[in-house]
Each structure stands twice: as structure tokens, then as C-alpha cells.
């Protein structure tokens, strides 16, 4: 996903002179091509995420679309108030980019486990969450964000993720993206956001006669809630999956969206990380299994 | 047209007092502390056009100590950005003039309220101006107490490193913060040395002396060096019973106290 991100960003920056990349002294081996091609639009803010985010908002107020880039919780929780007040409240075109969403940096310990980030961003009223499921969804999300500049959070995995689409899909906030399986009404859906799309697809491919289809929702947030009921109502059951804690995550977002429609919440089963994973250290796969979202 | 900044500062103080009295709002001491700085910036130093608040070439002003907003709302009304009658909606339900500076008021660039946000945001504006080859400057007014926030020191380092000589920070150094003196809370001294060590051009002035303020704003900094002005001020300046008192960080003046304050300012 990292490579797709920087490749797509460079292509978009060639067309759009307002795109700027501000990194928090991270991105070795990833961001250099952007820095070399656009030195006037690349800034290493140093290990100082509050200033990184504040200055990104200041630049955005003068017309830039600024991407702040760091890993795990550094560009998000460390500067949460700058994101809330400077970016979201002023409705500025800053996209916070976190590499290592979920438990991608599992061996690096709790400081590097981004498993509460949806909770932070989904409670900001103007914020659009972009959690692509594969490298092609990364490109799709980036294209959407550049065409529709707004406060946003782009959650990336790491590197080497498989692709599950044949081409870059069309993405719309709140609209589920069909990835595999049946399309008819009344189907069961395994609905993923972010990098758990690989787990969902592994389950689908491992099943000889899958009785569910796989959907991805790469763009969502507070404003996209009203679109959910109609899509839930078209299904018999919706099983959400995410590499984030249950609390304040994607599944609970969908449950809240459905809660105003009697009967719909009962169709939703939430699969998310349990709290046992907090503080545990290991590979991403091992931690996902410990957290309860492994293969079935 | 030349603006009498002494008279402008007096009017800012009067309007500010009336606003906090009507709204029963806090922070009058902080507003009186910065009234002269605001008057000099808007009346003499900054390039602004009240008839076109979003004029591209304007200098940008950010009030990082957003709780002192009545002083800025007042100058915006005095210069014609907004109607003076609107000032009395301050603190009312649905008024754009909330009790911390609001970007929903014409002429205000940025909302603050939580401290330590103005300078990083101003750094971004100054950097944008540099990268786009724009001539306008960014002015950020901070309190002394808010220098406790680490984000300011991140921004100070960044601005010097990136040679943002189009950025001017002003410290309202009234030496009183929320519960006690700055010295007893987290001592800032030697403040000039700290800013110098961070790579800024530092000057110290009497923050109520308009000549000293203008001279400091007009002074050329070495190329590539951002400028910071430490303005020694008096919290509550201009109203004898409010000066140098923590109490007036919080208390709104009663009608009787407002009358007494206005009488003092009438004779100023």
C-alpha cells in the first residue's frame, strides 16, 4: 500500500500543483521520489507532530492540499487536538496518512499498534476516513480525496499487500464496494474496511461453496451514516470485519447507523479485535488471531 | 488615512469592557493587556483592507491567545469589518462572536481557544507564502502562559530552520497566568536568550508604548531570520482596579465597575 500511495500521489502531484507532502521524519525508502521531484512541496517537519499538523492546516488555509505522513499513532493521537481544532473544525484540506494501520507493526509493541484510530477520526464531524483494502483501493481513495479535498484520514497497511480488484475501482463515501461473491438481494455479506479485506478474501477463497459475498467499504465517516440503512436492508446478514478494537470501531459505526431502523441492527455481527490484544506483541498474523479476527 | 492608534486602543478597551459586562464573560484582563498591540498592528503596521477581508495580499493576523478575542472583535468593528452593533451580540446564542476568537467573524483568519495552536498554524501560512512567492507577512500574538505548550517550541525550531523571515511573533508578557504569576507557575526567564538560542531575532519593548511597538515591528531582521517581539505588558492595563490581578482573568465587571472603568478611560 505504501508504494501504491507514493506512486499515485506523485502522479496526481504532476497534475495538481497544490499537493504537498509533510512527513514527520519517517518514510525512508518511500517518500524520496516525491521529495526529489517536488522539492518545493515536500517538507520534513521533524519529530514534531503537533507542529506538523498545525503547519499543514496553515498551508491548507492558503490553498494547499497537504498530506501529513507518519506511522501508526504518531500523525493521529499525538496531535489529536490539532486535527480536531485546526483541520476538522476549519474544514481544511489536510489528509492525515498513517502507515501501519491495525497491527502491521505488531512486533514493535503497543506504541505502534494503530487499533483505536477509527475511534478518533470517526467522531470528527467533517472527517472522511479512507481505509483501503488493497493497493488498488489506495489509488482509488487518493483520486477521490484529491478531487474532493476535505479533512481526511488515510489508513494504510504496510507493503506487499495483494490486490483484489482487476482495476482501480470507483469509490464513493459510504457505498459498499463489491469484491467477490453474489450480488443479489438477501445475500450474506462479509463487509471489511482497511487491510482486513485480505482476511475476508482468504475466507471466501477457502470456502468451496461460499454462502456470502465480500464487500469493502474504503470511504466512510460520520457524514456517510445515512447511506447505510438501505444497503443493510438489502442483505440478510452483514458480518463486519476490521483490525481495530470493537469499541468505537467500524462495526460499532455501522451499528449506530442502523440503530434508528428497528430490526436492522439484528442483521449485523461485528468482528473486531478484542482487548486481549492490547499490550501483546507478535507478528500481525499472530496478533490478529489472538484478537479474534483470524481465518475461519 | 492615518489612524490615531492611541485613540484606537482606547476605543478597543471601551468596547471590550462593554462586551464582557453585557455577556458576563471572562478574560477582560487579557484583552486590556493586548489592546495597544492590536491597535498598532491594525492601525499602523499590517496591510489590510476592511472592505475586502479576504484580500489576497493582506497580512495575516492570528490571535493564539483566543480568550482575549474581544480586543480583536473591537478593532474589527472600529475599522469597519463588522458593524459596531454586532459587538453587543457577543456571547449571545448563535452569535458568530463566541467567547474565543472565531473565524466565522469577517476578518478573523483562525479560531483558537486551546493554547499553543496559533504559532504552528502561522508557520504553515508563512511557509505557504514563501513557497508561493507572496510578499505578505504573518503575525501571531501569543500569551506568556501559553509558552508552556510544547507545540510552540516545535514551531519556533521549525520557523528558524526554514528561514521564515515573513513571520512575526509577539509575546504578550504580562507575567500573570491562570492561577498565579508566570514566575511561580513555570518560569520563562531568560526568555530573550531562549528565543535567541532558537534562532529568532528578539526585541523587547514596552507593550503599551506605541512608538516602541512600531519601531520593533518596522525594524529589519537579518535575511532569513524570523522575528519575535517580547512585549512587556500589564494585565488589565488602563483600568486601575484591574491591573496586575489574576482576579480579572475571570471576573466580568459589574455595571458599577463598568461605569468606573469607562470613567477612567474617558479621562485617559
Boltz contact constraints between the chains, C-beta under 6 A:
constraints:
  - contact:
      token1: [A, 40]
      token2: [B, 131]
      max_distance: 6.0
  - contact:
      token1: [A, 48]
      token2: [B, 154]
      max_distance: 6.0
  - contact:
      token1: [A, 50]
      token2: [B, 151]
      max_distance: 6.0
  - contact:
      token1: [A, 50]
      token2: [B, 154]
      max_distance: 6.0
  - contact:
      token1: [A, 51]
      token2: [B, 120]
      max_distance: 6.0
  - contact:
      token1: [A, 51]
      token2: [B, 151]
      max_distance: 6.0
  - contact:
      token1: [A, 51]
      token2: [B, 154]
      max_distance: 6.0
  - contact:
      token1: [A, 51]
      token2: [B, 155]
      max_distance: 6.0
  - contact:
      token1: [A, 51]
      token2: [B, 158]
      max_distance: 6.0
  - contact:
      token1: [A, 54]
      token2: [B, 120]
      max_distance: 6.0
  - contact:
      token1: [A, 54]
      token2: [B, 121]
      max_distance: 6.0
  - contact:
      token1: [A, 55]
      token2: [B, 120]
      max_distance: 6.0
  - contact:
      token1: [A, 55]
      token2: [B, 123]
      max_distance: 6.0
  - contact:
      token1: [A, 55]
      token2: [B, 124]
      max_distance: 6.0
  - contact:
      token1: [A, 57]
      token2: [B, 121]
      max_distance: 6.0
  - contact:
      token1: [A, 58]
      token2: [B, 121]
      max_distance: 6.0
  - contact:
      token1: [A, 58]
      token2: [B, 124]
      max_distance: 6.0
  - contact:
      token1: [A, 58]
      token2: [B, 125]
      max_distance: 6.0
  - contact:
      token1: [A, 59]
      token2: [B, 124]
      max_distance: 6.0
  - contact:
      token1: [A, 59]
      token2: [B, 128]
      max_distance: 6.0
  - contact:
      token1: [A, 62]
      token2: [B, 125]
      max_distance: 6.0
  - contact:
      token1: [A, 62]
      token2: [B, 128]
      max_distance: 6.0
  - contact:
      token1: [A, 81]
      token2: [B, 114]
      max_distance: 6.0
  - contact:
      token1: [A, 85]
      token2: [B, 114]
      max_distance: 6.0
  - contact:
      token1: [A, 86]
      token2: [B, 117]
      max_distance: 6.0
  - contact:
      token1: [A, 86]
      token2: [B, 121]
      max_distance: 6.0
